[in-house]
Amino acid sequence: MAQTPPETDFVNFMWAEYNAKTDSVSLLAGDENTLYKLDAMIHTFDLAAKTIHSFPLEVSEFTFSAFHASPDGNLYAVSPGLVTADTTVSAWSVVAVDAMSGNITTAARLSSQEPGSTSGKYVTSFNGNVAMGFNNGKLWHVVSDPEPVVASQWLLAIDPATGEYTSTPVGGANVPVALVNFAAL
């Protein structure tokens, strides 16, 4: 196989994703020394060629803690934008992650036509990652409602091209749910 050179900063494992279209595995690693800036590196292992391509991610506008491979081979992530010590509410986005350059671009802003929707504005956080998070043509992610009436957390099924989503409540309005990973079914 292949391996990266020794690393002292980007040592926090965040996510790994197999991409069937490109027969590669992309690994997301965070910088040990940038708690809120969340500098990150993407390592992409080409399984056929047995090579590794490593690039720093461009995190000046968007940060995230996981990404998912779509059937067409693109990597997508759900991002709250930038995260600070203040857990304010932010408008979330779907971003495209280029595994071969580290560039991150907006694919869509989250939006919903559902009654009572907060129109893509949720508590800014890095939790909510979903195992097998690209399923049935949708990108899946769990978010926290800033003013829970129906539920404190919601499982979103997001169209990555448009940002439109449907939501399913997870837990009651005053029942926080600890979510590390959900599996999209």
C-alpha positions, 0 to 999 in steps of 0.5 A: 500500500502507501503511506503519508510522511510522518505528521505532527500537526494533522493528527486528529482523525475526523472521517474516512470515506470510500469512493466507489467511482474513483476506487479511492479512500479519502481521509479527513484529518484535523490540525491538533493546534487549531481548535476553532479555525479547524485547519484540515488536511485531506489524504486521498488513497488511490487504491488501484495505483497505490498512491496518496495525494495530500492537500490542505483544505481551504477552510476560510469560509467552510469547516466540517467534520465529515464528507460523503462520496456521491454515486458520480464520485463527487465529495460533499459535506454539510457545513455550518460555515465557520465555527467559533467558541460562540455556538450561534445559529448559522445558515448551513450549506452543502459544499463540494470538496475537491479531493485532488486540490483541497478546494471547497466550493458552495454547492447549495444553501440549505432551504426548506419549504416545510411549515415551521422550517428555520430555513437552514438555520441551525445551531453551529456545531460539528456534530451530526455526521451520518455513517453512509451519509449519501444514500438514495440520492440524498445527503444525510445530516443531523442538526440541532434546532436553536428554538426546539418546539417539536424536536431538539434535533432533526435528521435532514435528507438534503438534495446536494444540487439544490440544498432543499431538504426534508426533515425528521424529528429526532427526540422531543423538544426538550430531550437532547439526543447525543448523536455521534453517528446515524446510519442513513437507511 
